[in-house]
Amino acid sequence: MIKGLNRRIAGAALAALLTTPTLAADKGEIELAYGEWATEIASVNVVRVVLEDLGYDVKASSVSVAAMWQALASGDVDAMVAAWLPTTHQDYLDQVADAVVDLGPNLEGTRIGLVVPSYVEIDSIAELNDAAARFDGEIIGIDPSAGLMKKTELAMEAYDIDQLELVESTGAIMTAVLGDAIEDGEWVVVTGWTPHWKFARYDLKYLEDPQNIFGGAERIHTFTRLGLAEDMPEAVAVLDNFHWTPEQMAELMVMNQDKHADPYENARRWVEQHPEVVADWLP
């Protein structure tokens, strides 16, 4: 009973803070790095809003996956909420493990793999070669440094996929190609991950991966640079407490698909609409 009451009080206090951000003290600058994926655009902006309303000057920098890990390890950025583990980003973590701090998962229940519309008449990665012509000989990928792309290259080797080419693009291009193909009823295979708004918009399926190249369920972790906990203990407490569900993230990702959407303003709307969720992140 007391816990529930305290949550309501904290939620009310947060709502008051959100309506008067100019009253917050200037607590210094913190820089967050992220990749241009729908999941990370959503999460980095939510964290940015919460930290700003506590009085921090927050900068969010979009970089490649490799650059994100290197910048964190070198101390050029302070934190990121975009580490997909234990599969997608494990190679990057292995290279800098002694120079970063893992605060644990901020979202659980993720997945990566190759995705097709449900009407596509194959169910396994092992069937791709035989159906290559139906896919115009292409697997539509994202940015080349992404861990998902590296896993796709490994899968193509493991399954001897030599009749299709992995095409480098971006998350936005990948979803545009996917949408166009579905509109025309054509076959298309893309690199995919969950959570992502495309699963809410389209009827899709993952191709089976009997060799488990893409791994099972993953988690998205929060990492900081060494020393941030000493420099900004309150900010690190927020980062450590930050945790939400795929359903909560999906709400914001869908908002971000609206025409002329502003991910930062949408994140502020989401925070204002979920004060009790955000209250649990506060120190």
Order of alpha helices (4+ residues) and beta strands (2+ residues): alpha-beta-alpha-beta-alpha-beta-alpha-beta-beta-alpha-beta-alpha-beta-alpha-beta-beta-alpha-alpha-alpha-alpha-alpha
